[in-house]
Amino acid sequence: MKRIICIVIFVITILSACNPQTQSDDIVTPETIIPEQSVHIDSTTAGVVFYYPPVDSVELRCFVRPEPNKDPNAAFCCAAAFTLDYDTIADHRRICSSHVTGGVYYRKPQTSRYTGAFVAYNGEWAFLYDKDADPAAFDNAFQSAAHNNGAGFAQEMMIHQGVRVPTTRPAGNTNLFRALCERDGRLCIADATTTMQFGAFIELLLSSGVTEAIYTDMGYGWNYSWYRFYFGGQATYIHQQYQPAATNWLVFYSK
């Protein structure tokens, strides 16, 4: 009889161990669910912060300013191309560079400053460079972006294929700079943490492993930007002030 009791206890013990429902540590409650991170942040390099947003869907939003409460699926927002003036008319002629938005390619005349371009669609992206700033050099990429309802803009290139390229902006110009970059094969936005010289910012990006960098519009109000650390979570402003004349923003969406 004693032997039978021992066998029964042994069987019950084995069954309990095999049944995950009996293990209280494995029970998932709402309090233990960890939200999925949306934007990854690397602030380990002195002088610059790298934001890594999701790249499932990238939009060049024009004229309608992205706002956290109106764009719940947006993970990151920042300005892209330069704006021509301080008007507030929704006119694509006010966006200085060639650009792609809403499935349409808006081509602009040649301007010596816009030596670089960025396109993104279908979860992929590309940086392009032409030392002569010939808009025709970017035509095929922009047309593909428009065909795939993606995003694209031209701007001053800073780094291409790991090499610093000539810029119109003087190296000694001082500002709080930002660039759209590729680093370790990942798309990111690099923000200077303090005002510095343009040349110093480029060198800082190079020393941080950036292989592609294109300038994005900055300056008080033009640098309006925010991100969500978690999908569906509250937005955190990088720069909350905005310029009513601003015309375009890069918006990165979650899946």
Secondary structure by P-SEA (a helix, b strand, c coil): caaaaaaaaaaaaaaaaaccccccccccccccccccccbbbbcccccbbbbbcccccccccccccccccccccccbbbbccccccccccccccccccccccccbbbbbcccccccccccccccccbbbbbcccccccaaaaaaaaaaacbbbbcccccccccbbbbbccccccccccccccccccbbbbbbccccccaaaaaaaaaaacccbbbbccccccccccccccccccbbbbccccccccccbbbbbbcc
